[in-house]
Amino acid sequence: GESFRAAVVAGNAPCISLSDPAHVWVVVNKARPLEPIEFAPASLADLPVQMTTRSGQARSDVAAAVGALAADAAAEGAGAIGANNGYRSYDLQVVTHASHVRNSGQAGADASSARAGHSEHQTGLALDLVACGPACGGIEAFGSTAQGAWVAENAWEYGFIVRYEQVGSGITGYKPEPWHLRYLGPELAAAYHHGGYHTLEEFFALPAAPDYTH
């Protein structure tokens, strides 16, 4: 994982595109829209955890990884983990972001919800977790739960990173979201964790993207 990152950063991996949404290393943010903008994953699988919305799918590798994560968290006494959202299509993201604009205004929405074509959820590589016991709570409460603490410490072992942390808000332009996991695969997630990174932008030496460029 670290050798891959180093090669990409040094420009020694010309065949690797950080803009390719079919790969786990894609970086999508406010300055890097998906290409194509209405991208949809080739295949999706049901997330094997309790869901609180109907957006209950992700890429098959992501679904398998979060299933293993949730099973181990429960086995280690951290409690049950469910999910609020997995894959969201371009069209659904249009609706989701518009609802945030209505509730919080444009600036507030852009700090908490990606515009369509700029969302990690659209790649099928991201999901929002909730704590369940047995009923599931909301995403906003996740960070203060035993499940949230366990995920913050252990998610990397399953190929995930917590994408939006407080320390990286100035780079990502998003408020902290301890519930939002992004799948990188075990090798890259390990390199991210052991390298002490807090944003994908820093990990791949990309410019900060706190605001939309258009």
N, C-alpha and C positions, 0 to 999 in steps of 0.2 A: 504493500500500500504506500509506504513512504517513498520507495523508489519510483513508483508511478507518479506520485504527486511531484516529486523533484524533477522528473523528466518533463512533465507538462509545464511546470513553472519555468524551467530553463529553455523551453522551446525545442526540446529534443524529441518530442513525440508528435510530429506533424499530422499523423493519422488519427490522433485523438481530438475530437471536437467537444468542447464543453457546452456546445449549443445543441448537441444531438439528444433529443428528449427520449430516445429509445434506450439510452444507457444510464446506468446508475450515477454516473459522474456529471450529468447535466447540471448546469447552474442557471436557474431562472430567478430573476429578481426584477426590481422596478426599471432597471436599465437594460435588461436582457429578456425580452419577450420570447415565448416559445416559437420555434420555427418548425412547421407552420403554426400560425397563431391559434388555429382551432385544432391543434394536435389532439389525438385520442390514442391511448395505448392499444396495441394489437390484440391483447387479450386481458381479461380481468378474472379474478377469483373472489369468492365470498370471504370476508374476514371472519375467522373462526372465534369471534368474541361477541359478547352481547352488544347490540347496537342501540343507539338512541335516536338515530335518523334512518332514512331509507338509503343513504349514501354508504352502503355497506360492502363496497368492493375495493380492491386494490390489485396491483400486479400480483401474480401468483407467488413470486419470491418474497414480496412484502407481506402477503397474507400468511405464508408459512412462518416467516420470521416473527411476526407479532403474535402468532399462536404460541410459538415456543417461549417468547418473552412472557406472555401472560400466564402460561402454565408454570413457569419457573418462579415468577413473582408470587403466585398463590402457594406453591409448594414451600417457599421460603418464609411464608407467613406475612407477606406484605399486603395481602388482600387481593380481591378480584379486580381485574382490569377489563374495561369495555372500551368502546370507541364511539365517538360522536359522528365523525365524517371520515371517509376514505377518499376514493376517487370522486371528483366533481368535474363534469364536462364543461366546456367553454360556455355553453348556453346557461347551465346552472350557475356558473360563476358570475355571469352577467346579473342574474337575479339576486344572488347572494350579496354581491358588492353593492347593488342598488339599494338593498334593504339597509345596509350599514350607512349609506349616504343619507337615507331618509331619517335614520335614527340619530346619527352622529355628525352629519355634515360631511363635506368632501374631505377635509383634512383629517377628521376623526376616523372616517372610513378607511382612508389610505394608510393610517397607522395600525389598523387592525385587520384589514381584509385586502387581499390582492385584487387588482382589476383583472378581468377576464383576459386570458392569454399570458398572464404574469404569475399564475398561481401554481405552486408545487402540487396542489391537489389534482390539477389537470394532468399531471404526468403519471398518476397512479403510484407515485413513490412516497406519498405523504399521508399521514392520518392524524387525527386528533383523538387523544385518549381521555377517558373518564374513569373515575374510581367508582366501583360498584360494591354494594354490601347489604342486602342483595340488590336493592334498587340502585340505579346509576345516578350519579350527580352530574352537574354541568361541567363544561371544560374549565370555566374560570376558577373552580374550586380545586382542580387537580393538583396544582403545585404545592398546596399545603397539606396534602394527604400522605399517608404512608406509601401508597402506590406511586405518587409523584416523586417522593424521595428515592424510592427504589429505582425507578426508571431513570432519574437523573444520574444515578451512580452506575447503572448496569446496562443501559440501552445500547451502548457501543458494542458490547459483546454479541449482540444479535444483529449488528449491521446498521443500527440507527444512531442519529445524532439529534439532540434537541436543537432545532434549527434557529430559533429566535430567543436569545438570551438577553438579559438586561445589559450586560457588558457590551453587546454588539449592536444595540439599538441605533447608535449613530451611524453604523455602517449599513444595516439592512433597512432602516426606516420603519421598522415595526416595533411595537411594544412587545415586551417579553411574553412568550407563549410556552410555558413549560409543558403544555399538553401536546404541542405540535412536533411530531417526530418525522424526520426525513430519512429515508433509507438510502444508504451509500454502499451497502454490502459490507461483510465483515472485515475485509482487508483495508478498505479506505476508512471505515469507521474507526478501526484500531489506530491507524496513522493519525487521524483527526484527534482522537482522545489522547494518545501518548504525546502528541505534539503540542498539546495545550491550546488548541484552536477553539475559537468561539463563534466564528462565522465561516461559511463556505468561501466567501469572498477572500478572506485572509488565507485560508487553506490553499487556494489556487492562485494567490497573488493577483486577484482581480480588483478593479477600482471599487470603492464604496459606491453604494447605490441607494442612498436614503430617500431619493425623490425620483419621480417619473421624468423621463427626458422628453416626453411629448404629451 
